Amino acid sequence: MMHTFIESVLNSFNWLFSMLCFNIPWYQNYFWGLLSISLFVWCLELLFPWRKQQNAFRKDFWLDAFYMFFNFFLFSIFISGFYKIIQQIYIHLGGNNTSFTLLNLKQFSTTTQLIIFFILNDFVQWFTHKMLHRFDFLWRFHQIHHSVKEMGFAAHLRYHWMENILYKPLKTLVVMWLGGFEPEQAYIIHFITISIGHLNHANLNITWGPFKYVFNNPVMHLYHHAYHLPESKKRGVNFGISLSLWDYLFNTYYLPKPNKNLEIGFKGDTQIPSSFWKQLWVGFTEKQ
């Protein structure tokens, strides 16, 4: 087990180093891809700001920027060993048997594989996101994301490291249920979801017109972060990650008229420490 853990961590570190050195094809290079998408969406914010009074380097801009790379790469390296062990245990228990597979993607075309992977992956994230609001012990970690007081693209990946522990096992199970593998071109889906997530948190007035019933958008997602919500929806609204579809299907949407100056946060958000290192420990006591 220890050998598996160490080997996986080293492989993940080498993977990151290879991306930094451009030794991985550009279309699979998540480090420079994330940086490029971030710069592009930030430029959109500067050129077409919805909240014109908001500074280019908004409140907690650099904190959120650090969170992006911490959550997407640094912490992922550390926990990769644990997920490799879980995967091996799953296979040992018969998880590689077709009886454990709910849907074998290999039987479909590449395009169909990507669409199914995207939809199922997004539903798992929507459901997990809803649980983060539904249960108090999960909310204590998720409140880090909702402590953002000025929205911008980098807020997308500002979340407590415990959310990686919650999200990734479920996403790993989805992959296993789909025949034990991601589609070969899954990097396309990953870059699409990063782009949509950045846009959803950006200082932009985008609704996608009639497609708002399918895709999430920054106007809709701003209400997810609203400080004041109707009593009937006090546990949260608009949980969609890439797709708004789930919120309309399960009646968790809330979208009154667009309000660019909407107050965001939550009651008690002033108790969240401003330091990244202190935020690492938020959620482990009843106080937060």
Secondary structure, DSSP 8 states (H G I E B T S, - for coil): -HHHHHHHHHHHHHHHHHHHTT-S-GGG-HHHHHHHHHHHHHHHHHHS-SSTTS-SS-TTHHHHHHHHHIIIIIHHHHHHHHHHHHHHHHIIIIITSGGG-S--GGGS-HHHHHHHHHHHHHHHHHHHHHHHHHSHHHHHHHHHHHT-SS--GGGGG---THHHHHHHHHHHHHHHHTTSS--TTHHHHHHHHHHHHHHHHSS-----GGGGGTB--HHHHHHHTBS---GGGTT-S---SSBSHHHHHTT-----S--TT--BS-TTGGGS-SSHHHHTTTTSSTT-
